[in-house]
Amino acid sequence: MKTVLVTGASRGIGHAVASAFLDQNDMVFVCCHSSLESMKDLTQRGALPFLADVSKEEEVKALFDFIYQKTTHLDVLVNNAGISIVGLIQDLSVSDFDRLMAVNLRSAFLCCKAAIPGMIHQKKGCIINISSMWGDKGASCEAAYSASKGGLNGLTRALAKELAPSGIRVNAIACGAIDTEMNSFLSAQERADLEESIGMGRFGKPSEVADLVLYLSSDKSSYLTGDVITLDGSF
């Protein structure tokens, strides 16, 4: 049984990932910033919930204090918390830019910083960052979002080299268009046009991301670290 933390677990990819670990009877801590009610179905299945804005250092400290009150170690950290702001870069306020960077990148840094000492002590651990294909390719009208995910990819690759001697693996999943609430702003025509650009002709499912997370956290991927794995249906 693994001990797992999933951030941004109230919906979409994070919810699917937490559910998949629960299916394995793992001890799963789930976190979001909105409300505990949004994770009620997960907690009813045994997940341990915590309300926090993981872009804030003091709230991450409180989250990990809670975790270590319940268990002695953390095996898997899934950094999934993220937001998207669509629009031209010249129309993006500095405060919105800072908030996007805080949620998408600083939160991963803070959670990694909190999780790593325990993982080093036990000489094992797995960190999985949920990124985006736009972190590599870049997206028009999502320049800041693309930059935040590019930073997350760089953090993944560098941290993997730093932590490999301690038996800790770090990988990222660069998701393509996944059928989540984050993409609900698309009109029916925009969605159809986007699907035409995808080799497989459809959006990915959150459960498909969760399946890859399970693989990356398992012994089956014991030699896999420092990779940003693209999961985009051949976009």
C-alpha positions in Angstrom: 0.0 0.0 0.0 1.4 3.4 -1.0 0.9 6.7 0.8 -0.1 9.3 -1.8 -0.8 13.1 -2.0 -2.8 14.5 -4.9 -3.2 18.2 -5.2 -6.1 19.8 -7.1 -8.2 16.7 -6.4 -11.6 18.2 -6.5 -12.3 17.6 -10.2 -10.9 16.6 -13.6 -7.5 14.9 -13.7 -6.8 15.2 -10.0 -10.1 13.6 -9.0 -9.5 10.7 -11.5 -5.9 10.2 -10.2 -7.1 10.1 -6.5 -9.8 7.7 -7.5 -7.4 5.4 -9.2 -5.1 5.2 -6.2 -8.1 4.5 -4.0 -9.0 1.6 -6.3 -5.6 0.2 -5.4 -6.4 0.5 -1.6 -3.7 3.1 -1.2 -3.7 5.7 1.6 -4.7 8.8 -0.3 -4.5 12.4 0.9 -6.5 14.8 -1.3 -6.2 18.6 -1.4 -7.9 21.5 -3.1 -8.5 25.1 -2.3 -12.3 25.4 -3.0 -14.3 23.3 -0.6 -14.1 19.9 1.2 -17.6 19.2 -0.2 -16.1 19.0 -3.7 -14.1 16.0 -2.6 -16.9 14.4 -0.6 -17.1 11.3 -2.9 -13.4 10.7 -2.5 -13.5 11.0 1.3 -16.5 8.6 1.5 -14.2 6.1 -0.1 -11.5 6.6 2.4 -9.4 9.6 1.1 -8.1 12.0 3.7 -9.1 15.6 2.7 -7.4 18.9 3.4 -8.3 22.4 2.3 -5.3 24.5 1.2 -4.0 26.9 -1.4 -0.8 25.1 -2.3 0.7 28.2 -3.8 1.1 29.5 -0.3 4.0 28.3 1.8 2.2 28.4 5.2 -0.7 26.4 3.8 1.6 23.8 2.3 3.3 23.5 5.7 -0.1 23.0 7.4 -1.0 20.3 4.7 2.2 18.3 5.4 1.8 18.7 9.2 -1.6 17.1 8.7 -0.1 14.3 6.5 2.6 13.5 9.1 0.1 13.4 11.9 -1.6 10.5 10.0 1.4 8.7 8.6 5.2 8.4 8.9 6.0 8.8 5.2 4.8 9.8 1.8 5.5 7.6 -1.2 4.0 9.5 -4.0 3.4 13.2 -4.7 1.2 14.2 -7.6 1.4 17.9 -8.3 -1.8 18.5 -10.2 -3.1 21.9 -9.0 -3.4 24.3 -11.9 -5.3 27.0 -13.5 -5.6 28.4 -17.1 -6.1 32.0 -18.2 -6.9 32.4 -21.9 -6.2 35.7 -23.7 -3.7 37.9 -25.4 -0.5 38.5 -23.3 -1.0 42.3 -23.6 -4.4 42.0 -21.9 -3.1 39.9 -19.0 -2.7 41.7 -15.8 0.4 41.4 -13.7 -1.6 40.0 -10.8 -3.2 37.3 -13.1 0.2 36.4 -14.4 1.6 36.1 -10.9 -1.4 34.0 -9.7 -1.0 31.7 -12.7 2.7 31.1 -12.0 2.0 30.6 -8.3 -0.6 28.0 -8.8 1.0 26.2 -11.7 4.7 26.3 -10.8 5.3 27.6 -7.3 2.8 25.1 -5.8 4.8 22.2 -7.3 8.1 23.7 -5.9 6.5 24.1 -2.4 5.0 20.6 -2.3 8.3 19.1 -3.6 10.3 21.0 -1.0 8.0 19.7 1.8 7.9 16.1 0.5 11.6 15.6 -0.4 13.2 15.4 3.1 11.0 12.5 4.1 11.6 10.7 0.8 15.3 11.2 1.1 15.2 9.7 4.6 13.4 6.6 3.3 15.6 6.4 0.2 12.6 6.2 -2.1 9.8 8.2 -3.5 8.0 9.3 -6.6 7.0 12.8 -7.8 4.7 13.2 -10.8 4.0 16.6 -12.1 0.9 17.2 -14.3 2.0 19.4 -17.1 0.8 20.3 -20.6 1.8 19.9 -24.2 1.8 23.7 -24.4 4.8 23.7 -22.0 6.8 22.4 -25.0 4.9 23.6 -28.0 3.4 26.9 -26.7 -0.2 28.0 -27.3 -1.4 31.2 -28.9 -3.5 33.1 -26.3 -2.0 31.0 -23.5 1.5 32.4 -23.4 1.7 32.7 -19.6 0.1 29.2 -19.1 2.6 27.8 -21.6 5.5 29.5 -19.7 4.3 28.1 -16.4 4.1 24.5 -17.8 7.5 25.0 -19.5 8.9 25.9 -16.1 7.3 22.8 -14.6 9.0 20.7 -17.2 12.3 22.2 -16.4 11.8 21.7 -12.7 10.9 18.0 -13.4 14.1 17.3 -15.4 16.5 19.1 -13.1 15.0 17.7 -9.9 15.1 14.2 -11.3 18.9 14.6 -11.6 19.2 16.0 -8.2 17.2 13.3 -6.5 18.1 10.2 -8.4 21.0 9.3 -6.1 18.5 9.2 -3.2 16.2 6.7 -5.0 13.6 9.3 -5.8 12.1 9.5 -9.3 10.6 12.6 -10.8 8.5 12.6 -14.0 5.9 14.8 -15.7 2.9 14.1 -17.9 2.5 16.7 -20.7 -1.3 16.4 -21.2 -3.0 17.3 -24.5 -6.7 18.2 -24.7 -8.3 16.3 -21.8 -12.0 16.3 -21.4 -12.2 18.3 -18.2 -13.9 21.4 -16.9 -10.8 23.5 -17.8 -11.7 23.1 -21.4 -15.4 23.8 -20.9 -14.9 27.4 -22.2 -14.7 26.0 -25.8 -17.7 26.4 -28.0 -19.0 23.3 -29.8 -17.3 24.5 -33.0 -14.0 25.2 -31.3 -14.1 21.8 -29.7 -14.8 20.1 -33.1 -12.0 22.1 -34.7 -9.6 21.1 -31.9 -10.6 17.4 -32.2 -9.8 17.5 -35.9 -6.2 18.6 -35.0 -5.8 15.5 -32.8 -4.6 12.3 -34.5 -7.0 10.2 -32.5 -9.8 12.5 -33.2 -11.0 13.0 -29.7 -10.1 14.5 -26.3 -8.3 12.3 -23.8 -10.1 11.1 -20.7 -9.0 11.9 -17.1 -8.9 8.2 -16.4 -6.3 7.8 -19.2 -4.0 10.3 -17.4 -4.7 8.5 -14.1 -3.6 5.2 -15.7 -0.2 6.7 -16.7 0.2 8.2 -13.2 -0.3 4.7 -11.7 2.3 3.3 -14.0 4.8 6.1 -13.2 4.3 5.5 -9.5 4.8 1.7 -9.8 7.8 -0.5 -9.7 7.2 -1.2 -13.4 8.7 2.2 -14.2 11.6 1.9 -11.7 14.2 3.1 -14.2 12.2 5.9 -15.6 13.0 9.4 -14.3 13.5 12.9 -15.6 11.0 12.4 -18.5 8.2 14.7 -19.6 5.9 12.1 -21.2 3.5 13.5 -23.8 -0.1 12.2 -23.7 -1.9 14.1 -26.4 -3.4 11.5 -28.8 -0.9 12.7 -31.5 -1.9 16.3 -31.5 
